[in-house]
Amino acid sequence: MSKMGGLNGRPLQKGDTLNIGNLSSVSQPIIIKEKLHVDLSIIRINRGLQSDWFSESTWTKFISKLYTVSDLSSRMGIRLKGNNINSERGNEILTEGIPLGGIQVPGGGDPIISFVEHQTTGGYPKIANVITADLCKVGQLKGGDEFKFELVSIEEGEALRLAQESYIQSLKNRH
């Protein structure tokens, strides 16, 4: 949508040629022998700015039921269906910033996870945020995929982020 990336601002197409320059200065690829298992059936979250707008019964429903990724999803937002929820205080707020991974709940009750090309502000309450360590999972979701949310504390989310960064750094140091 922003006409960035790809080739001349469009997605790559069959027959496109990319000039990547001289490869003599590129380091050798890292060969990873162990397989990293990524469980896409669980997306971990912590409470969002308007989490208290949602009753405990709504929260129970939100984290216990399966969501299905809609075919209407894009890099702006991962639209979910199959488990409508609503705020006790309505589904509109004064426009405010939206973080990457913020989960908004519009009037229809189908949550939307803001993703890499999301708008900067919005007017729907944010029930939760995807933790940083699980944003890579959100990027792998496609229409029809099913998953549940799992609520974790901010401290758990930070520990998972640090563990993920440590793992990535260990790969860099292996060669």
C-alpha positions in Angstrom: 0.0 0.0 0.0 2.9 2.4 0.7 4.6 1.5 -2.6 7.8 0.6 -0.8 9.8 -2.6 -1.2 9.6 -5.2 -3.9 10.7 -3.8 -7.3 9.8 -0.2 -8.1 7.2 -0.2 -5.3 5.3 -3.2 -6.5 5.4 -6.9 -5.4 8.0 -9.1 -7.2 6.7 -10.8 -10.3 7.9 -13.8 -12.3 10.8 -12.8 -14.5 11.9 -9.9 -12.4 15.7 -9.5 -12.0 17.3 -8.1 -8.9 20.8 -6.7 -9.0 22.3 -7.6 -5.6 25.9 -6.5 -6.3 29.2 -8.1 -5.6 28.8 -11.2 -3.4 32.6 -11.5 -2.6 32.1 -9.5 0.6 29.0 -11.4 1.8 29.6 -13.7 4.7 28.8 -17.4 4.3 25.3 -18.4 5.4 24.9 -19.8 8.9 23.9 -23.5 8.7 21.5 -24.3 11.6 21.4 -28.0 12.4 18.6 -28.0 14.9 15.0 -27.3 13.8 13.3 -24.4 15.5 9.7 -25.3 16.3 7.4 -22.3 16.1 3.9 -23.0 17.5 1.4 -20.9 15.5 -1.6 -22.3 17.5 -0.9 -19.9 20.5 -0.3 -16.2 20.2 0.8 -14.7 23.6 -0.5 -11.3 24.7 -0.6 -8.9 27.6 -3.3 -6.5 28.5 -3.9 -3.4 26.3 -4.7 0.2 27.2 -8.4 -0.3 27.4 -8.3 -3.9 28.8 -10.5 -2.8 31.7 -13.3 -1.9 29.2 -13.9 -5.6 28.8 -15.5 -7.8 31.5 -13.8 -10.8 33.0 -16.3 -13.1 31.2 -15.4 -11.4 27.9 -11.7 -11.9 28.8 -12.3 -15.6 29.5 -14.0 -15.9 26.1 -11.2 -13.9 24.4 -8.5 -16.2 25.6 -10.3 -19.6 25.6 -11.9 -19.6 22.2 -10.3 -20.2 18.8 -9.9 -17.4 16.3 -9.7 -17.8 12.6 -7.6 -15.5 10.4 -9.8 -13.8 7.8 -8.9 -13.7 4.1 -9.4 -9.9 4.4 -6.2 -9.6 6.4 -3.2 -7.6 5.1 0.1 -6.2 6.3 -1.9 -3.4 7.9 -4.1 -5.6 10.1 -4.7 -9.3 10.8 -8.5 -9.5 10.9 -9.9 -12.3 13.1 -13.3 -14.0 13.0 -15.2 -16.7 14.9 -15.4 -15.2 18.4 -17.0 -11.8 18.6 -16.3 -9.8 21.7 -17.5 -6.3 22.8 -16.4 -3.7 25.3 -18.7 -2.8 28.2 -18.1 0.9 27.4 -18.7 0.8 23.7 -16.3 0.3 20.8 -15.1 3.8 20.1 -12.5 5.9 21.9 -10.9 9.2 21.3 -8.3 8.6 18.5 -4.9 7.6 20.0 -1.7 5.9 18.9 -1.7 2.2 18.0 1.3 0.0 18.7 2.5 -2.8 16.5 0.7 -5.9 17.7 -2.1 -3.9 19.3 -5.4 -5.7 19.2 -8.3 -3.4 18.5 -12.0 -4.4 18.8 -14.2 -2.4 16.4 -18.0 -2.3 16.7 -18.6 -5.6 14.9 -16.7 -7.4 17.6 -14.1 -9.1 15.4 -10.6 -8.2 16.7 -7.9 -6.8 14.5 -4.2 -7.2 15.2 -2.3 -4.2 14.0 0.7 -5.3 11.9 3.8 -3.9 10.1 2.0 -1.4 7.9 -0.7 -0.4 10.4 -2.1 3.1 10.7 -0.5 5.2 13.4 -3.7 6.1 15.2 -7.2 4.6 15.6 -10.4 5.0 17.5 -11.2 1.5 18.7 -10.4 0.1 22.2 -7.3 -2.0 22.5 -8.0 -5.1 24.6 -4.5 -6.5 24.3 -1.0 -6.4 22.7 0.8 -9.3 21.1 4.1 -9.7 22.9 7.3 -8.8 20.9 8.5 -12.4 20.9 5.4 -13.5 19.1 5.2 -10.8 16.4 7.1 -13.2 14.1 4.3 -15.7 14.5 1.7 -13.1 13.5 3.7 -12.5 10.3 3.3 -16.2 9.4 -0.5 -16.3 9.8 -2.6 -16.7 6.7 -6.3 -16.8 5.9 -7.9 -19.8 7.5 -5.3 -20.4 10.2 -6.7 -20.9 13.7 -5.1 -20.0 17.1 -5.9 -19.0 20.6 -4.5 -16.1 22.7 -2.6 -16.8 25.9 -2.4 -14.0 28.4 1.1 -13.5 29.9 2.5 -10.9 32.3 4.7 -8.1 31.1 7.6 -9.7 32.9 7.0 -13.0 31.1 6.8 -11.3 27.8 10.0 -9.4 28.4 11.8 -12.7 29.5 10.6 -14.3 26.3 11.8 -11.4 24.2 15.3 -11.5 25.8 15.5 -15.3 25.3 14.6 -14.9 21.6 17.2 -12.2 21.2 19.8 -14.4 23.0 19.0 -17.3 20.6 19.3 -15.1 17.5 22.6 -13.7 18.9 23.9 -17.2 19.5 23.3 -18.0 15.8 25.3 -15.0 14.8 28.2 -16.2 17.0 28.3 -19.8 15.7 30.5 -19.2 12.6 
